[in-house]
Amino acid sequence: MTAVLQIAIDGPAASGKTTVARLLAQRLGVVYVDTGAMYRALAFAALQTQTDVDNESALVRLFDQQIHASLAGEAQLARVFWKGAELTQDELESPVVTAVVSIVAAHPLVREAMVREQRRIAAEGAVVMAGRDIGTVVLPGAPCKIFLTASVAARVGRRRVQLEKAGVDVSAHELTQEIEERDRLDETRKISPLRKAPDAHVIDSSELTAEQVVDEICSIVG
Ligand code: CDP
């Protein structure tokens, strides 16, 4: 039996996981799953329904009843839906969602529900999955694990360009604070904090283009 190709990419906020994972999945012709988008979808739904982001059981109910991730429709990408409507990148990446997503993601029962969904998607075939706990918790048996880092300055610079394109003007100072705060919450939470898996390859992307990172991962995959 041939092992199924699973590539787990973890790393801190704005380290380039999304861009790299998408390019890599395209190059390999496999599905790309952005687990951050699933947490963001739940944060978005909580804001829309005025669900308290500290109310764990209400969040789990909201996830079970209203959020859906699916590969249907487009072969290469897992898409996320709220009450049957696909969420757009602008909705998922809006600053209000970003401000609360790490609070939503710290609840153990929320993570349990997410991980169950993520494993269900991964069971469908070869996958590139990006997040914080993919190599450590979601797919601990993945044959290829990458821990993608970058300096805070490089991450702030990239996020700024991304937001400018979306017409959002945020100062470098505010972005530095937001990224450092999210790193702190993600690294210090009790359940599956952001950690490098012992067998993960570390790639520092501060000085690399996304294409160069993808080349490096492809040479690791062999
Ligand atoms: O902004 P960036 O693309 O770096 O983050 P993201 O991948 O969209 O994830 C948004 C937030 O969701 C993170 O800051 C984490 O709090 C949470 N998350 C998580 O806890 N576990 C994952 N596997 C993915 C995201």
Residues whose N, C-alpha, C, O or C-beta is under 5 A from the ligand:
A	BS01	CDP	P12 A13 A14 S15 T35 G36 A37 Y39 V101 S102 A105 A130 G131 R132 D133 R182 D186
